[in-house]
Amino acid sequence: MEHYDQVFTPSHPVVGPWSHQTFEQCVFKKLDLAGVALTDANFVNCRFEGCDLTRTQLKNTKLFEVSFVHCKLTYVDFGLCNAFGFHTSFQNCQLDYTVFLNRKLKKTHFIECSLKEAQFLKCELTGTIFKDCNLELARFEDNNLMQVDFSSSYNLALDPDANRIKKARFSLHNLPGLLTKYDLVISP
């Protein structure tokens, strides 16, 4: 079933299963989608606002030009999404324990997000912005982090030798997290 230019709210929810449906230019407001299977669904130019997507299943789900604002996306595995055309943005979202595996996140915006223990593995993150994000225990491994802006984020710890970081932006308060593997003591 296809849905075009519709607004879905708790009083006007999607009728029937979410999987195998196409949503284009739709807005989803304050929906509880925790644990819902969005398998093989297509979201094109859509916006999620204030939704709970905890443990949402995204196997082969297409997310093209999808923005998430004030959403809870804990324990979501974005590595299971359809890789073709994958493009998202996140603002004021809780993305703790999420997984981004083999994702092209070029120029993605993570604005004021919590990314505690999130995993970025084998991702293309060139030009991505992490603005005012909590990266506590986030794992970055085998990524292209060229021109990524981490300068306003905090609790960052990553191994520069395990990622490509040419021209990435860091602030002075990020430096201890870049030297973690050397077990150095750094004084203010």
N, C-alpha and C positions, 0 to 999 in steps of 0.2 A: 504494500500500500504506500502511496506517496502523499506527503503532506507538504504544502507550500505556503509560506508566509502566514504561519499560524502562531498563536501564543498559547502555550500550555501552562496551566496553573493547577493547584490542588482542586479547584472547583471546576476546571475544564481540562482533565487529564487526557492522555493518549488512551484511546479505546483499543483493547486487545494487546497482544504481546509487542514488545519493543523490537525484538529481533526481526531481521529481514525486511525492515521498513526504511523508507527514504524520507529524510527531513531536509528541506531546503529553505533557507532564510526564515527559520523558525526560532522562537524564543521560548525558553523553558524557565519558569520562575517558581522558586521555593518548592520544588518537587523532592520527595523522598525516594531516591532511586538506589538506595543502599542495597547492594547484592543483586541488582537487576541485570539480567542477561541482555546486553545490547549486541549480541552476536550477529555478524553480517549486516548490521544496520549501516546506513549512510547518513552522515551529518555534513551538510554543505552550507557554508555561510550562516552558521547557527550561533546562538548565544545562550549559555547557561548562567542564571543569576540566582544565587542563594540556594543552590541545590545540594543535597547530600548524595554523593556518588561513591560512598565508601564501599570498597570491594566490588565495584561494578565490573562486570565481565565484558571485555572488549575484544574478544577473539574475532579477527578479521573485520573489525569495525572501521569504517572510513571516517576520519576526522579531517576535513578540509576547510580551512579558514573558520575554525571553531574557537570561540573565546569563552573562558570560564571566569566569572566574577563572583567573589565571596562564596565560593563553593568548597565543600569538603570532599577531597579526592584521596583519602588515605587508603593505602594498600591496593592501589590501582596499578595494573601492569600495562603500561602503554606500549611495551614491546610486542604485545599480541595484536595490536591494531594493524590494519592494512597499511603497509608502508607507502603505497602509492599516494602521493598528494598530501601526506600527513603534514598538517600545519595548524598549530594551536597557539593560544596565548593565555596567560594566567595572571589575574590581578586579585590580591587579597585572598588567596586560596590556601587551604591546608593540604599540602601534598606530601605529608609525612609517610615514609615507607613505600613510596611509589617507585616504579622501575621504568627506566627509559633505556631499552636495549636496542642497539642498531637503529636508532631513530635519527632522521635528518631534522634537526631543530635549529637550522640556520636562521639567525635573526629573530629567534623567539624571544618574547618578553615575559619574564617572571618578575612581577612587580609586587613588593610587600607580601611575599609568600613564605610559608613555613615549609621547608624541605628537609626536615629532620630525618636522617637515615635514608634519604632518597638515594637511588643508585642511577648513575649515568655511566653506561658501559658501551663502548664502541659507538659513540654518537658523534654526529657532525653538528657542532655547536658554534661554528664561526659567526661572529657578530652578535651572539646572544647577549641579552642584558639580564643580569640578576640584580635588580634594584631593591635595596633594603630587605634582602631575604635572609632568613635564618637557615644556615647550611650546616647546622650541628650534626656531626657524624655522617654527613652526605659523602657518598663515595663517587669519585671521578676516576675512571680507569680506561685507558686506551681511547681517549676522545680527542677530537680536534677542537681545541679551545682557543684557536687563533682569534684575536680581536674581541674576545669575550670581556664584558665589563663586570667585574666582581667588586669594584671599588667601594660601593656603599653597603655591601652585604657583610655578614658577620658569622663567626664560628666556622670559617672556612679552613679546611685541612685537605690538601691534595698534594700528590707527588708530581712535581714538575717533570720528572724523568718518565713517568707513566702516561703522560699526555703531551700533545703538541700545544704549547702555550705562547707562541710568538705573538708579540704585540697585545697580549691580554692585559687588562687593566686591573691593578690591585692598589689598595691603599696601604699605608704603613701598618695599620692594625691587622692586615691580612698576612703580613710577612711571617709571623710565628707559625701559622698554619701551612705555609709553603716549606718550612724547615722541619716539620714534625719528624720525618723519617731519620733525621740526624740526631735526635734526642738532645738538642741544645737547650740551654737555659738562657732565656732572653729577658733582660731587665728593661723596664720602661725608661 
